[in-house]
Amino acid sequence: MSETSYAQLHPAERILMGPGPSTVPNRVLNAMAAPTLGHLDPEYLKIMDETRALLRTVFRTENEMTLAVSGTGSAGMEACVVNLVEPGDDAIVCINGVFGTRMKDVMERAGATVHAIEIPWGESFSAEQIGEALDANPNAKVLGIVHAETSTGAHTPIDAIAPVVHEHGALLLVDAVTSLGGMDLRIDDWGIDACYSGTQKCLSCPPGLSPVTFSPKALEKMDARQSKVQSWYLDMSMLRNYWGSDRVYHHTAPINMTYALREALMIVVEEGLDARIERHRENHDRLRAGLEKLGLKYIPEQSLTTLNAIHAPDGVNEADGRKWLLENYSLEIGAGLGPFAGRAWRIGLMGHACSRRNVDLILAALEELLNG
Ligand SMILES: *Cc1c(COP(=O)(O)O)cnc(C)c1O
């Protein structure tokens, strides 16, 4: 290939049914191709405002401090942590997979004294376990937990956990990367203080932005900081002046990614959040019934509807199986991670990829793979 071959870049049109990214609808791709505006152009500022309003709808929040951080879901994680946590703060992190493990690392790098509670991968935390951790660490200022643990498919009951966290006077930080736009998530009704997500999972937008939202109580803690936020790029006190009415330049926003996110959020709102959540449930039920008929077994007790983690079948090399799906059906699924490496498949049903057509397609493909 020569250097000029970028003009002939034609990636395969995969069906993305892994742990992310998910298939992006053409409407969103087309929005990205619109002319780039300046990042302080009045037309662009209006697009930012519309994006914030749409984010509030999809997060189900009135939080003023709701915006899209430049970067993928992990940047949202980092943004929430470095702003909420000051060096020396006690924090609790709940670990039952890759992303809780990552949150602990990010918290430690931010200087927190982290008290990690860990349960086996695939299991879900209960409100009782959270209460015990808070009793054991009464100085904890923040408790971080993953709503939808993409590495194992485990679903955390945030609605039951939030009141326990607040009774103990801590702030609740939630990773909603694989739930926003696909599963029930209620920032205000449940009382979540800080939450981050990503564009590439159930919103079906390319990776590149991270929606975040902070409650008034989280803002109070951030305003009372004694020390500067350790990350200049992710300092919300400055980002807020750019996304808010002051419009002070901080860094150049990823303009065309904002077009894409706005379009993806419009699609969510047009479908209706409740209808969308129901669609994810219906397709998950259909997939589960089909997988169980093929003799395949789920890993988590309380499964997400957006990510289905199953034990790889006996007699099939899991990596070869995934390769076969990609080569024969242009269909991508994910591998197991951590203790499930080499032993699991992760089938995403996220956003645009979550359809009856795709469920029936993957079931037919797996049947062919397993039964010849
Ligand atoms: C994908 C994911 C992330 C990280 O998002 P990136 O876009 O890969 O940075 C964080 N948390 C969860 C639960 C995820 O599924």
PDBQT file of the ligand as one rigid body, heavy atoms in Angstrom, charges set to zero:
ROOT
HETATM    1  C1  LIG A 401     -15.512   0.136  28.057  1.00  0.00    +0.000 C 
HETATM    2  C2  LIG A 401     -15.586   0.446  29.505  1.00  0.00    +0.000 A 
HETATM    3  C3  LIG A 401     -14.783   1.424  30.112  1.00  0.00    +0.000 A 
HETATM    4  C4  LIG A 401     -13.677   2.124  29.387  1.00  0.00    +0.000 C 
HETATM    5  O1  LIG A 401     -14.093   2.780  28.272  1.00  0.00    +0.000 OA
HETATM    6  P1  LIG A 401     -13.048   3.086  27.082  1.00  0.00    +0.000 P 
HETATM    7  O2  LIG A 401     -13.956   3.724  26.083  1.00  0.00    +0.000 OA
HETATM    8  O3  LIG A 401     -12.487   1.792  26.642  1.00  0.00    +0.000 OA
HETATM    9  O4  LIG A 401     -12.031   4.013  27.617  1.00  0.00    +0.000 OA
HETATM   10  C5  LIG A 401     -14.969   1.693  31.450  1.00  0.00    +0.000 A 
HETATM   11  N1  LIG A 401     -15.895   1.032  32.174  1.00  0.00    +0.000 NA
HETATM   12  C6  LIG A 401     -16.667   0.085  31.627  1.00  0.00    +0.000 A 
HETATM   13  C7  LIG A 401     -17.684  -0.604  32.479  1.00  0.00    +0.000 C 
HETATM   14  C8  LIG A 401     -16.539  -0.232  30.283  1.00  0.00    +0.000 A 
HETATM   15  O5  LIG A 401     -17.315  -1.191  29.743  1.00  0.00    +0.000 OA
ENDROOT
TORSDOF 0
